[in-house]
């Protein structure tokens, strides 16, 4: 049974940083793309960033230069280093691999 479990969310002040992690189990995803999505209050879920199995990256223009996606194929994990956080980054962040989604982790940026 495939499971994706996100962690690392929390409350942070504007300008702060957080590192999200997604631990995958039940299947090895080293040969697939892995991605982060987010859903802000009152909005639809949106794409944030994706990393290919060879390490190619692409991200939403809103987060480019502030967020860095990475992966550890040996550990079957996905990470997301988020810096210079803004109130507009407040959302539930989800890990997605193929058709599998994690349960999400809440990120709140507020003073």
Backbone as CSV, one residue per row, in Angstrom:
resi,resn,N_x,N_y,N_z,CA_x,CA_y,CA_z,C_x,C_y,C_z
1,UNK,0.852,-1.183,0.000,0.000,0.000,0.000,0.891,1.236,0.000
2,UNK,0.656,2.116,-0.976,1.468,3.326,-1.085,1.003,4.372,-0.080
3,UNK,1.968,4.969,0.587,1.665,6.073,1.499,2.647,7.204,1.270
4,UNK,2.126,8.427,1.278,2.952,9.626,1.235,2.624,10.427,2.484
5,UNK,3.626,10.700,3.277,3.397,11.382,4.547,4.247,12.646,4.587
6,UNK,3.564,13.789,4.613,4.257,15.072,4.685,4.496,15.456,6.146
7,UNK,5.532,16.239,6.346,5.835,16.772,7.675,6.611,18.066,7.506
8,UNK,6.732,18.809,8.610,7.554,20.014,8.593,6.787,21.314,8.535
9,UNK,5.466,21.238,8.410,4.688,22.465,8.378,4.632,23.120,9.742
10,UNK,4.063,24.330,9.787,3.941,25.029,11.051,3.656,26.493,10.843
11,UNK,3.767,27.236,11.924,3.554,28.686,11.912,4.906,29.376,11.862
12,UNK,5.046,30.312,10.945,6.308,31.026,10.800,6.017,32.482,10.474
13,UNK,6.900,33.360,10.881,6.733,34.778,10.602,7.139,35.094,9.162
14,UNK,6.593,36.159,8.601,7.029,36.565,7.248,8.539,36.725,7.190
15,UNK,9.121,36.230,6.116,10.564,36.261,5.979,11.250,35.026,6.518
16,UNK,10.504,34.190,7.207,11.078,32.985,7.802,11.199,31.838,6.819
17,UNK,11.651,30.703,7.348,11.899,29.522,6.523,11.275,28.289,7.147
18,UNK,10.961,27.344,6.297,10.505,26.030,6.721,11.020,25.005,5.732
19,UNK,11.173,23.795,6.208,11.567,22.694,5.324,10.518,21.601,5.436
20,UNK,9.868,21.334,4.332,8.871,20.272,4.289,9.517,18.978,3.804
21,UNK,9.000,17.887,4.297,9.463,16.578,3.851,8.266,15.702,3.494
22,UNK,8.491,14.791,2.578,7.475,13.823,2.201,8.153,12.456,2.160
23,UNK,7.692,11.575,3.016,8.233,10.225,3.064,7.307,9.285,2.325
24,UNK,7.841,8.589,1.328,7.048,7.654,0.543,7.337,6.223,0.989
25,UNK,6.300,5.430,1.022,6.467,4.027,1.375,5.529,3.181,0.532
26,UNK,5.823,1.897,0.474,4.978,0.979,-0.271,5.398,0.777,-1.711
27,UNK,6.297,1.637,-2.179,6.744,1.538,-3.571,7.949,2.447,-3.721
28,UNK,8.872,2.062,-4.577,10.033,2.904,-4.846,9.702,3.868,-5.980
29,UNK,9.912,5.178,-5.726,9.555,6.197,-6.707,10.782,6.837,-7.351
30,UNK,11.910,6.165,-7.299,13.142,6.764,-7.799,13.098,7.028,-9.299
31,UNK,12.226,6.370,-10.032,12.152,6.543,-11.480,10.953,7.383,-11.923
32,UNK,10.361,8.132,-11.007,9.191,8.942,-11.337,9.386,10.379,-10.883
33,UNK,8.594,11.259,-11.463,8.591,12.642,-10.998,7.905,12.725,-9.636
34,UNK,8.300,13.729,-8.870,7.664,13.978,-7.572,7.379,15.476,-7.498
35,UNK,6.264,15.831,-6.875,5.850,17.234,-6.929,5.236,17.706,-5.624
36,UNK,5.232,19.009,-5.478,4.536,19.679,-4.378,3.398,20.511,-4.968
37,UNK,2.262,20.460,-4.302,1.114,21.299,-4.604,0.712,21.979,-3.305
38,UNK,-0.141,22.980,-3.430,-0.650,23.623,-2.228,-2.074,24.120,-2.468
39,UNK,-2.817,24.216,-1.390,-4.164,24.780,-1.438,-4.263,25.871,-0.382
40,UNK,-4.409,27.101,-0.843,-4.570,28.237,0.057,-6.043,28.348,0.456
41,UNK,-6.329,28.989,1.571,-7.716,29.138,2.022,-8.583,29.772,0.932
42,UNK,-9.683,29.121,0.610,-10.617,29.657,-0.367,-10.193,29.525,-1.808
43,UNK,-9.088,28.821,-2.055,-8.592,28.687,-3.419,-8.474,27.220,-3.805
44,UNK,-8.307,27.000,-5.100,-8.114,25.639,-5.565,-6.653,25.228,-5.371
45,UNK,-6.458,23.921,-5.369,-5.097,23.419,-5.236,-4.285,23.824,-6.464
46,UNK,-3.036,24.237,-6.241,-2.193,24.685,-7.334,-0.825,24.014,-7.294
47,UNK,-0.227,23.918,-8.452,1.117,23.366,-8.592,2.140,24.311,-7.963
48,UNK,3.117,23.735,-7.274,4.189,24.542,-6.694,5.530,24.218,-7.350
49,UNK,5.892,22.942,-7.352,7.196,22.566,-7.907,7.213,21.079,-8.211
50,UNK,8.088,20.703,-9.151,8.239,19.304,-9.520,9.709,19.000,-9.734
51,UNK,10.106,17.786,-9.443,11.473,17.346,-9.689,11.429,16.000,-10.386
52,UNK,12.155,15.893,-11.486,12.204,14.651,-12.222,13.141,13.649,-11.573
53,UNK,13.092,12.415,-12.055,13.909,11.382,-11.428,15.392,11.590,-11.667
54,UNK,15.737,12.408,-12.658,17.149,12.754,-12.885,17.517,14.080,-12.230
55,UNK,16.569,14.702,-11.548,16.859,15.924,-10.825,16.448,17.209,-11.514
56,UNK,15.865,17.123,-12.703,15.377,18.332,-13.374,14.243,18.944,-12.564
57,UNK,14.270,20.282,-12.426,13.301,20.953,-11.571,12.516,22.008,-12.343
58,UNK,11.298,22.224,-11.893,10.458,23.286,-12.434,9.569,23.765,-11.301
59,UNK,9.349,25.074,-11.237,8.524,25.571,-10.141,7.614,26.695,-10.601
60,UNK,6.602,26.926,-9.802,5.655,28.011,-9.976,6.419,29.331,-9.935
61,UNK,6.042,30.260,-10.771,6.736,31.542,-10.829,6.690,32.282,-9.489
62,UNK,5.616,32.077,-8.732,5.467,32.776,-7.447,6.517,32.360,-6.429
63,UNK,7.051,31.155,-6.562,7.976,30.663,-5.547,9.405,30.553,-6.070
64,UNK,9.595,30.805,-7.336,10.929,30.665,-7.918,11.908,31.583,-7.211
65,UNK,13.047,31.032,-6.860,14.058,31.803,-6.151,13.900,31.768,-4.643
66,UNK,12.750,31.317,-4.164,12.522,31.240,-2.719,12.406,29.797,-2.222
67,UNK,11.822,28.942,-3.027,11.611,27.544,-2.649,12.536,26.657,-3.470
68,UNK,13.054,25.620,-2.845,13.920,24.667,-3.540,13.433,23.258,-3.285
69,UNK,13.104,22.572,-4.357,12.658,21.186,-4.248,13.856,20.259,-4.408
70,UNK,13.851,19.168,-3.666,14.934,18.196,-3.778,14.391,16.809,-3.440
71,UNK,15.185,15.809,-3.732,14.760,14.447,-3.451,15.950,13.592,-3.074
72,UNK,15.653,12.530,-2.349,16.661,11.544,-1.971,16.117,10.191,-2.413
73,UNK,16.580,9.723,-3.552,16.033,8.472,-4.097,16.361,7.269,-3.219
74,UNK,17.483,7.320,-2.554,17.856,6.194,-1.683,16.898,6.066,-0.510
75,UNK,16.387,7.210,-0.060,15.468,7.208,1.083,14.012,7.322,0.654
76,UNK,13.779,7.463,-0.646,12.403,7.580,-1.158,11.689,8.782,-0.541
77,UNK,12.405,9.904,-0.467,11.827,11.088,0.151,11.912,12.299,-0.780
78,UNK,11.013,13.226,-0.538,10.950,14.486,-1.268,11.029,15.602,-0.242
79,UNK,11.748,16.650,-0.542,11.870,17.770,0.381,11.568,19.083,-0.321
80,UNK,11.327,20.087,0.491,11.016,21.408,-0.043,11.514,22.453,0.943
81,UNK,12.615,23.088,0.612,13.162,24.145,1.441,12.498,25.454,1.024
82,UNK,11.790,26.072,1.952,11.054,27.299,1.663,11.654,28.446,2.460
83,UNK,12.076,29.477,1.778,12.670,30.644,2.428,11.891,31.900,2.041
84,UNK,12.197,32.982,2.739,11.529,34.266,2.466,10.010,34.083,2.364
85,UNK,9.469,33.365,3.307,8.037,33.063,3.263,7.199,34.322,3.410
86,UNK,6.085,34.312,2.702,5.158,35.446,2.678,3.778,34.976,3.131
87,UNK,2.958,35.896,3.609,1.602,35.491,4.014,0.849,34.769,2.894
88,UNK,1.125,35.125,1.662,0.490,34.475,0.521,0.894,33.027,0.333
89,UNK,1.909,32.579,1.046,2.329,31.174,0.978,1.540,30.308,1.952
90,UNK,0.699,30.922,2.761,-0.125,30.160,3.692,-1.025,29.199,2.933
91,UNK,-0.908,27.925,3.249,-1.661,26.908,2.511,-1.402,25.545,3.148
92,UNK,-2.163,24.586,2.701,-1.843,23.192,2.990,-0.990,22.704,1.826
93,UNK,0.153,22.135,2.144,1.087,21.673,1.125,0.993,20.157,1.003
94,UNK,0.887,19.706,-0.239,0.701,18.291,-0.527,1.853,17.764,-1.384
95,UNK,2.216,16.552,-1.101,3.176,15.807,-1.906,2.387,14.952,-2.897
96,UNK,2.834,14.915,-4.145,2.148,14.117,-5.160,3.159,13.312,-5.971
97,UNK,2.893,12.035,-6.127,3.699,11.157,-6.960,2.738,10.275,-7.761
98,UNK,2.834,10.328,-9.051,1.886,9.626,-9.943,0.483,10.060,-9.525
99,UNK,-0.386,9.130,-9.218,-1.749,9.471,-8.812,-1.928,9.462,-7.301
100,UNK,-0.821,9.417,-6.576,-0.891,9.336,-5.119,-0.661,10.711,-4.493
101,UNK,-1.457,10.990,-3.472,-1.348,12.245,-2.732,-1.129,11.960,-1.247
102,UNK,-0.357,12.855,-0.614,-0.262,12.792,0.830,-1.463,13.496,1.457
103,UNK,-1.489,13.491,2.781,-2.613,14.095,3.488,-2.440,15.606,3.657
104,UNK,-1.253,16.099,3.412,-0.990,17.527,3.497,-0.411,17.955,4.825
105,UNK,0.304,19.067,4.794,0.842,19.667,6.012,0.579,21.168,5.932
106,UNK,0.112,21.723,7.036,-0.298,23.131,7.060,0.908,24.045,7.251
107,UNK,0.992,25.049,6.404,1.991,26.108,6.542,1.245,27.426,6.716
108,UNK,1.533,28.107,7.805,0.902,29.390,8.079,1.986,30.441,8.259
109,UNK,1.903,31.489,7.449,2.872,32.576,7.520,2.150,33.813,8.056
110,UNK,2.489,34.175,9.257,1.782,35.287,9.903,2.646,35.875,11.002
111,UNK,2.485,37.173,11.203,3.190,37.829,12.308,2.287,37.886,13.538
